[in-house]
Structures are given as structure tokens and as C-alpha cells.
Amino acid sequence: MSQITVQGGQEVVGVARIEGPILVVEGAANVSYDEVVEIQDARGQLRRGRVLEVGQGFAVVQVFAGSTGLSIDGTRVRFLGGTLRIPVAEEMLGRIFDGLGSPIDGGPEPLTDVYRDVNGQPINPTARIYPRDYIQTGISTIDGVNTLLRGQKLPLFSGAGMPHDQLAAQIVRQSTLGKVAGAPPTEGEEFAIVFAAMGVKNDVAEYFRKSFTESGALTRVTMFLNLADDPPVERVVTPRAALTLAEYLAYDLDKHVLVVLTDMTNYGEALRQISNVRGEVPSRKGYPGYLYSDLASLYERTGRIRTSKGSITQIPILTMPNDDMTHPMPDLTGYITEGQIVLGRELYYAGIYPPVTVLPSLSRLMKDGIGKNRTRDDHPRWGAQLYAAYARTQDVRALASVIGEEELSDVDQKYLKFGRAFEREFVNQAFTENRTIERTLEIGWNLLSMLPKKELTRVTLDEIAQYYKGDDAAN
Amino acid sequence: MSDQVGTITWISGPVVRARGSKFVGMLELVEVGDERLVGEVIGLKGDQMTVQVYEETSGMQTGAPVYGTGLPLSVELGPGLIQSIYDGVQRPLPLIEEAMGSFINRGARFDSISREKKWKYIPKVKIGDAVQGGSVLGVAMETDTFEHRVMLNPDDSGVITWVASAGDYTVTDPIAKLRMGKEEKTITMMQRWPVRRPRPFKNRRGANIPLITGQRILDTFFPVAKGGAAGIPGPFGSGKTVTQHSIAKWADAEVIVYIGCGERGNEMTEVLQEFPHLVDPRSGRPLMERTVLIANTSNMPVAAREASIYTGITIAEYYRDMGYHVALMADSTSRWAEALREVSGRLEEMPAEEGYPAYLAGRLAEFYERAGYVDNLNGTQGSVSVVGAVSPPGGDFSEPVTQHTKRFIRCFWALDKSLASARHFPAINWLDSYSEYLEDVGAWWLEKTGKDWLTMRNRAMELLSEEARLSQIVKLVGPDALPYTERMVLETSRLIREGLLQQNATDSVDAYSSVEKQIRLLELALYFHERGMAIVKRGAPIHLIHDLPVVDMFIRAKSSITNEEMHKFDELKKQIDQQMGQLDAEYRS
């Protein structure tokens, strides 16, 4: 267990009650709400906690490492007089920390005198810069139809067993600042990466570490690891510690920061566990009523501000329990984040990587980062046309499954072909394939050219004249 | 001005309990702790008071003082509101940024309305005039074109004893003196009003003028009247916010109050950066010059989110009292309801459905009932129209907030995830939505356009519901099994869906559709149907109609014909006549 960085404060010997990770401490005066405490068990081991509720003469304390081994009389609780802070420094890039921000890579504590409250503070909406610069991830389903912008929060909604980790690793490896289609390639500005793992298996953390090493990114990555066998309560702090560092890197040091949070579902469960122990009134599926506000306090720590050149872009990963998108975690996340990339099992079983289900996926900010002078003039309408055509394909497939493919009209047959090609050529790409925005647009037009011109009502006639490659007469 | 009235005994998140004076009033504004954070008394029991605090309480201690103010939570009303951006308790965000930087710290105290700025004021009363609450005392130019009518506080009345001459004044300079009984009261341009108390008016009028939004699915199919209330429920990603923004941009109201209640920070920034550059199609002035923004984003304190709705509607009522038409957007009322739930949970109240307090329905009713088209105390007429977004968990409309909202609104715009997935925007489902204002606003359309809008609208809806029924059959047996007359219904419905209902908020031509354009499109779609039906009845195969070039022309008309080019619809009609006429001739024999 790490050393406590704040000294002093009043100490209370003995606790009144222990319930799960919650202690009720009596006899302490002038305790502050949200104050950090240091807890010493009978054998002198230290752990940290935080005040959840204060009343006259008592305080409710949440122990990050859990209460195993604590006893009523043998526990000493010291109130440290401040909220939870972690040190932040540029040299933390390339290092690995535990879920509370203490080094676990054998290196020393970061040398800095800058400490920041892990809870952060809300960004004033008038101080924000609206995101407009896109990030080229080299993945068609993102760049083409769900464009990610710098300063956006765009989660991956996935399910157990699907390759969300690979996709996140590919995004991290390939991301560069986007440029106008046709512009000469330049040395891409690199992102600093803050990676927070909450309750994931050791293999997953190891996978990311290996992937960062292979791509040579390790020196610009900071990892905060709270693994599956680490104390669940600590999970509530892990993303906050990561975002506190990200804010320092972005807003104090002007860096572009990509934050990957995995797996938010485990975070939600930790929150639910604490809420249940405290006997709070639950809302849906036992999650606390403040789940939305709590998640917002993480996701909203994204964006750009006027006083800094840097940005924070967030890619939270959620595994949807039972692939259910209406489960409170993905549901409330979707209401806060600026879109979502949804992975689907059907495509995954069909051997398509990345198995991005295009129709329920969305990037809300896309409209402001693409088009003329950003990607290419036709991009917005091209994207809408691809969506509309692929949505039509779904209807045709449903019909074909009833009446058989042969009975379909000529146009519907073409949609069926388009749909298959869309999945195989546009959605599907290799883990190592880094497509330029030009290439993505070109593939899209090739696919649209499989349909009669008359069907393409979302793009302009000029665009059809310029980019349509099919033989309309044959169509 | 404030004395200590208690000492803190318990703290849990935004809820604090204190013991002390029994003279603190319910809903009184108090200042909590040494940092004097703003709070409101929400419960009293003996000498114990329960306070909800509008700022983060981290670091607060038991034993810290609570100060009383003797006043309820109020907003400042006067010139300077327009173009402002406030948090949920009316603190100006730009000043907070100036003083504290990019992040919102605690304990920020600023005047809501600038005390320094001078306004050009012209008195409209003279000495000896008897004035009532709401009487217009004078006017101040709030922007180059917007006339702010300075009114007497609704609770005051008396005889004018002194009037300032026309000139430049701040909101705290005296502009008149009033004898009320024995007292003489000095009047300024600014007044305070408690947010939870609706501002009084003389009486309600019927709502029969539509609020024109330039959105075809709303104006043509599901209109809301000025002074009416509408709800937009929808799962995430279905376009609630885009729809709200479109209404805020294009609605024919004179003042817009936009409340970002527990939503995304970037969205408010978008409004802030976009509105000053957009031009109001009616006044020719930047849209920001009629807009008041309340931004209490999801990561800002939850109790202030609860207050933001009341702050917004009180400001809206204030402009209504001047005789203006005001439209208020609240995005999202679900986040406001969740704030109620969170505070209720901390108070350990007995929950009703899904953890929401039992008084949820009552609070929603109070809010929506503050909408209305009214005769004001000063004899003018004004309206507040309310459009509330609802964010049902999982998109399930049977949840409590959507269900209770439905009871208090008369216009329901149901957003649909599957339409959004197909990029059919606005993703308002025409079969699930309804408007109870249809009959009320019919006369207005007749007068304005000379056309029987209601009959045409109902005919189009009939076709669309017929389409829904037919597509069930198509799903089972394919379209070929349907007779040509029924397939004609499918053709026309597609025209209506793609050429009328779909509207691109980002396209400069399509974003706003004038009333004239809307009715022309509707009329032409029905004309197309009528002619097509006659032809297929004579045995012409449906694909001949499907392949007519005019189909494509019609679908593109929404973005190729601007609001100023109504003559092009005559050309479009000629095209229909020509192309259909040819087919007609072929199959006549």
C-alpha cells in the first residue's frame, strides 16, 4: 500500500460499525464532507478512504481497499483535512500506477509539487471551444460515417467476448490529426494517452501494454490499473485520477490527450455496491438515482477550452450486460456522450472486423468536423446516403427472408448486393489497415455506384456526376 | 443583511441539515458554511432545517454557520437579460469565467444583471398617473431593435409622484417614484421575483395561433399553439437536442429562453458560438439578440439543475408580461426530474415509481401550467410556449416522467430510434405523435394561406397510416402482391416521407421552411397522388409512375426551392401535369 502524502489531522481510535466497505466513525469533531482519511488496522497496515456523510459526532467513511481485516476496536482512523488529491506531472507519461495513483511499476513517486483534486471542477460552458477538428483513426466506420473529433467523448458499446480492446488499441495506434482529403501527408501530431482500467482482467491490461509497446507509444502512455482482483471500491477513484492527469496534460501543458476508460460497466457496479451498502433508495436495476450525474462528472471532463491549445478526447469502453443497450450503464452513457460506436455480434460471427454495427452507431459532432475545408465537400451527404442505403438493405433482407431473394424486385436485389459489399469492403478492414479519408470516401462511392442513380436522393446531382462510377444504364 | 440562523449538523452531497432559529422560512434562500454557498430551505422540523445547496459541498464541516436572507430564491429581472448566459441560479457564466478561469469554482457571487451598463430609457407615464402592477412605466432599448418595457412589480400599485426624464440609466438608478398608501417607493428598472411563484396575469385566452417553427413535421403535421405546451420524448441519439435547437433558431417567437438542464457542455457552447452568427429570418438581426440561455450542464451541481427550470420560466413570464411571445425550451426535463429524485433520496423520502418522489407529477404540472396565452395585467397580450424534452431510460415511454408529462401537454412529438438509425430526420414518428391543437389553429392557416390546411393534412396522415398498414403486408408477401392502387399509396407516402417529413437541419435552404412552402409541398404531394391514382386505375403499371423524373424532382424540392421562389412550385406542378398527362393519354384509350 502506498504512502500517504498528506500528514497531520485528527485521529480516532475504534469505529462504531463496519458494513462492507463502509465504516461509521464516532467521536470525531469538525469532519469535512468528502475528506480523505487514512485507516490503520490492528497490524499497522495503512489504507485510504473518503468521507461520504457527516453528522454531529459521526462520519460515514468509505474504505477504498475494502474493510477486510478491520476490527471495531483495533482500527485507527485519521482524518487528513483535505479532499483526495493526486500528484500530476509530465513525467507520469510512460509510467504505470494503481487505481489511486500510486506507482506500481517499481519506479519512484512522481517528482512534482503539483497536486490536483481528483474530483476536478466543471468546465464553464462559456470557456469551452466547440470541437471542430477531426481525428483520422484510419477506420472507415469511424472516419467515414461516425467521425471522431478532438474534444469529443465517444464510447464503444460492446459485449463480452467481442474485439473492443483490439479496436480501441487500433484507434490509439493510428490516430492522427485529420486533414482535408487530398492534402499531402504530414508527420501526424501524436496524442498523449491516458489509459484507465477498472476491474478488467490482467490479460486485458497486458494486451494494451503490449500493444502500446509494439507501436512505440509506451513512452507517451500513462496507465492507471485497477484490475479485476483489486478492491472494487477503488474503482470509483480510478477514472477520476486518470482524468485529473489528462486535464493537467491538456490544459496546463497544451497536449492533445486521448483517454481510454475500460470497462465502465465495472465502474457502475462498484458505485452500485457502495450505494447498496449505504441503504440508498435505488432507481433502475439497483443503481443509485445519481448514476447519471456521477457518470456525467466523468464524461464531461472532455473537451477543449479557450485558454489552452490542448484537448481531451474520451473513448470509454462498456460491455453491455447481455448485449442490452437499454441497460442503465449504456443507456445513461449514451445520454451523456456525444454518440456511440456499437459493436454487434452478428457481424462478429460473420468474421467481420471491426464488427461495428453502423445503424445504431452515431457521432453527434460529426456534422461540425467534416465537409468542405475539413474532409471533403460531399462527405456529409455521402455519409447520409450510405446510411440510408444500408438501412434500406435491412428492410430488404427482412423481406427476402420471407419471400426469398428471387422474388425481390431488381432494385431490391441491388440493395441486397450493396449491403453485402458494404459489410465486406467498407466495414471490414484489417487490424493493421490504416485507411486515409480519401480511401474511405472512395470505397463508399464504389459501393453507392452499385445502386441506380435514381436511388441516390441524399447526394446532389453534381456529386453524382463527379463521383458516381457505375453504369447507370445497366443498373 | 444576513444573520446566522443555524449551525450545520449533517452533510450528504447537496443536502445539508442545520439546527437553529425557528424563524427561517420554507424555501428561504440561505447561505451555507464559511464560503457562504447558496442554498434553499426545503424542509423544517422543530429547530432543524434541511437545505439543498446549489454548489459542491466537498470540504464543508459540521458546526459551520448557516445565514438567513429572509428572501425566497429569486431572479433579477430587467434590461440586460437578453443575450445573457446563466447557470441554474442565474449567475452569469461569462463573469464567473472572467473571475475564476475556465473552471467553475465555488462561492462565486455576481450580480445577475449588470449594475454599470446604461440603457436608453424613455418614460411612458407622468406625475399623477395611477398605475397598477404590471403597468408599463417606460421603455429601454435592450438591443438595437428590442424594446424592453419596464413594468411595475405586479405586487405594487399607486400614484406616480416623480418621473425621471428620458436618458441613460443603469438598472439601479431611480426612474420613478410611487406613492403607495402613506409610503413613497422608488422604482428602478430592475425587479426581483421568486422563481417558484408564477407571475400573475389577468386571464388566459384560448391558444389558436400556431407557433411557426419552420419544421414541416411540426407546423404541418403536429402544430403547437402559441401559449401551448409540447413534449419531445426520445431515446439518446434520436435528435431531441437538434430539434430543440431548430425550434430555438426558427420559431416565430420574439424571445427565446433556452434551458440546458443537465445536458452536455459542448451543446451549450455550440449554441453560444452559433447563435450570434445566425440571422433571425424575420428581424434580420442575430438570433442571439432574442435569446436568454440557462446552462446548468450535467456536471454542474444537481440542486441548481432543479432550480434552472424555474429560473428560466420566470424570465419567460417576465417578457410575456411585456406583451411578447416567448418560447421556452427545456432540455431535458428528465434530468430535472432526476435532480428531484436525487434530493428526495438524500432526504430519505418514501419513493413512488422508480425511486422518483410522489410529488413528481405535481411538480411537472406546475411547470407546464406556467405556459399560456394570456391577457396581461397591463392589457397587452403575450404568451409563453413550452417545449420540454424528455429522455426516457432505454427509450421506454412507459416510464414515469414521460407518462406524467403526457398528462400535462397537448402536443406530443415522439422521437423514434429506428427512424434515426435510417437517418430520417427529424426522427419524429408520425404514427405515435399527436397534437390537440389541430382544430384550434385551422382557422389561422385558412386566413394566412387561403387553403384548407386541415383537410389536406388529415388526408396526408390518412395516406401515411394506410402505408403503415400496407407495409405490414409487404413485409410478409412482398410489394408485388399488392394491387396498383395500394402501391400508389406507397409511392405517394414515400414522397411525403422523403420530400416533406424529412428535413435537413444543416442544409441552408432546407433548415427553415416557410408556411407558404410547407402548404405548397403538401398540396403538390396530394395532387400527385390524385393524378397517379387516376392513371393506375386505368391499368397503367405502377413502375411507370415510380420512374417518372418528377418523383425525384419533388423529393429534391425541399432543398432546391428556397422560401423566396414560390413560382417554382408552379413549374413543379406543370411537370406533374406534363409527365402524368402523357401516361394518362396513353392509358385513356
Chai-1 contact restraints between the chains, C-beta under 6 A:
chainA,res_idxA,chainB,res_idxB,connection_type,confidence,min_distance_angstrom,max_distance_angstrom,comment,restraint_id
A,N30,B,Q61,contact,1.0,0.0,6.0,A-B,restraint_1
A,N30,B,G63,contact,1.0,0.0,6.0,A-B,restraint_2
A,S32,B,G59,contact,1.0,0.0,6.0,A-B,restraint_3
A,S32,B,Q61,contact,1.0,0.0,6.0,A-B,restraint_4
A,Y33,B,I11,contact,1.0,0.0,6.0,A-B,restraint_5
A,Y33,B,T57,contact,1.0,0.0,6.0,A-B,restraint_6
A,Y33,B,M60,contact,1.0,0.0,6.0,A-B,restraint_7
A,D34,B,S58,contact,1.0,0.0,6.0,A-B,restraint_8
A,E53,B,S12,contact,1.0,0.0,6.0,A-B,restraint_9
A,V54,B,I11,contact,1.0,0.0,6.0,A-B,restraint_10
A,V54,B,T62,contact,1.0,0.0,6.0,A-B,restraint_11
A,G55,B,W10,contact,1.0,0.0,6.0,A-B,restraint_12
A,Q56,B,T9,contact,1.0,0.0,6.0,A-B,restraint_13
A,Q56,B,T62,contact,1.0,0.0,6.0,A-B,restraint_14
A,T83,B,S58,contact,1.0,0.0,6.0,A-B,restraint_15
A,Q121,B,F103,contact,1.0,0.0,6.0,A-B,restraint_16
A,Q121,B,I104,contact,1.0,0.0,6.0,A-B,restraint_17
A,P122,B,I104,contact,1.0,0.0,6.0,A-B,restraint_18
A,P122,B,N299,contact,1.0,0.0,6.0,A-B,restraint_19
A,P122,B,M300,contact,1.0,0.0,6.0,A-B,restraint_20
A,I123,B,S102,contact,1.0,0.0,6.0,A-B,restraint_21
A,I123,B,F103,contact,1.0,0.0,6.0,A-B,restraint_22
A,I123,B,G265,contact,1.0,0.0,6.0,A-B,restraint_23
A,N124,B,L93,contact,1.0,0.0,6.0,A-B,restraint_24
A,N124,B,I96,contact,1.0,0.0,6.0,A-B,restraint_25
A,N124,B,E97,contact,1.0,0.0,6.0,A-B,restraint_26
A,N124,B,I104,contact,1.0,0.0,6.0,A-B,restraint_27
A,P125,B,G265,contact,1.0,0.0,6.0,A-B,restraint_28
A,P125,B,M268,contact,1.0,0.0,6.0,A-B,restraint_29
A,P125,B,T269,contact,1.0,0.0,6.0,A-B,restraint_30
A,P125,B,A295,contact,1.0,0.0,6.0,A-B,restraint_31
A,T126,B,L93,contact,1.0,0.0,6.0,A-B,restraint_32
A,T126,B,P94,contact,1.0,0.0,6.0,A-B,restraint_33
A,T126,B,E97,contact,1.0,0.0,6.0,A-B,restraint_34
A,A127,B,E97,contact,1.0,0.0,6.0,A-B,restraint_35
A,A127,B,S102,contact,1.0,0.0,6.0,A-B,restraint_36
A,R128,B,G265,contact,1.0,0.0,6.0,A-B,restraint_37
A,R128,B,T269,contact,1.0,0.0,6.0,A-B,restraint_38
A,Y130,B,T269,contact,1.0,0.0,6.0,A-B,restraint_39
A,Y130,B,E270,contact,1.0,0.0,6.0,A-B,restraint_40
A,Y130,B,Q273,contact,1.0,0.0,6.0,A-B,restraint_41
A,V281,B,G345,contact,1.0,0.0,6.0,A-B,restraint_42
A,V281,B,P351,contact,1.0,0.0,6.0,A-B,restraint_43
A,V281,B,G355,contact,1.0,0.0,6.0,A-B,restraint_44
A,S283,B,E354,contact,1.0,0.0,6.0,A-B,restraint_45
A,S283,B,G355,contact,1.0,0.0,6.0,A-B,restraint_46
A,G289,B,R341,contact,1.0,0.0,6.0,A-B,restraint_47
A,G289,B,E342,contact,1.0,0.0,6.0,A-B,restraint_48
A,G289,B,G345,contact,1.0,0.0,6.0,A-B,restraint_49
A,G289,B,G355,contact,1.0,0.0,6.0,A-B,restraint_50
A,Y290,B,E342,contact,1.0,0.0,6.0,A-B,restraint_51
A,Y292,B,E338,contact,1.0,0.0,6.0,A-B,restraint_52
A,S293,B,V302,contact,1.0,0.0,6.0,A-B,restraint_53
A,A296,B,S298,contact,1.0,0.0,6.0,A-B,restraint_54
A,A296,B,N299,contact,1.0,0.0,6.0,A-B,restraint_55
A,S297,B,N299,contact,1.0,0.0,6.0,A-B,restraint_56
A,E300,B,G265,contact,1.0,0.0,6.0,A-B,restraint_57
A,E300,B,S298,contact,1.0,0.0,6.0,A-B,restraint_58
A,E300,B,N299,contact,1.0,0.0,6.0,A-B,restraint_59
A,I305,B,S102,contact,1.0,0.0,6.0,A-B,restraint_60
A,T307,B,S102,contact,1.0,0.0,6.0,A-B,restraint_61
A,T326,B,G394,contact,1.0,0.0,6.0,A-B,restraint_62
A,D331,B,P393,contact,1.0,0.0,6.0,A-B,restraint_63
A,D331,B,G394,contact,1.0,0.0,6.0,A-B,restraint_64
A,G334,B,F236,contact,1.0,0.0,6.0,A-B,restraint_65
A,Y335,B,F236,contact,1.0,0.0,6.0,A-B,restraint_66
A,Y335,B,S391,contact,1.0,0.0,6.0,A-B,restraint_67
A,I336,B,S298,contact,1.0,0.0,6.0,A-B,restraint_68
A,L359,B,S421,contact,1.0,0.0,6.0,A-B,restraint_69
A,P360,B,S421,contact,1.0,0.0,6.0,A-B,restraint_70
A,L362,B,G237,contact,1.0,0.0,6.0,A-B,restraint_71
A,K367,B,T506,contact,1.0,0.0,6.0,A-B,restraint_72
A,A384,B,R423,contact,1.0,0.0,6.0,A-B,restraint_73
A,Y387,B,R423,contact,1.0,0.0,6.0,A-B,restraint_74
A,A388,B,R423,contact,1.0,0.0,6.0,A-B,restraint_75
A,A391,B,A422,contact,1.0,0.0,6.0,A-B,restraint_76
A,V402,B,L476,contact,1.0,0.0,6.0,A-B,restraint_77
A,I403,B,G478,contact,1.0,0.0,6.0,A-B,restraint_78
A,E407,B,G478,contact,1.0,0.0,6.0,A-B,restraint_79
A,T457,B,I555,contact,1.0,0.0,6.0,A-B,restraint_80
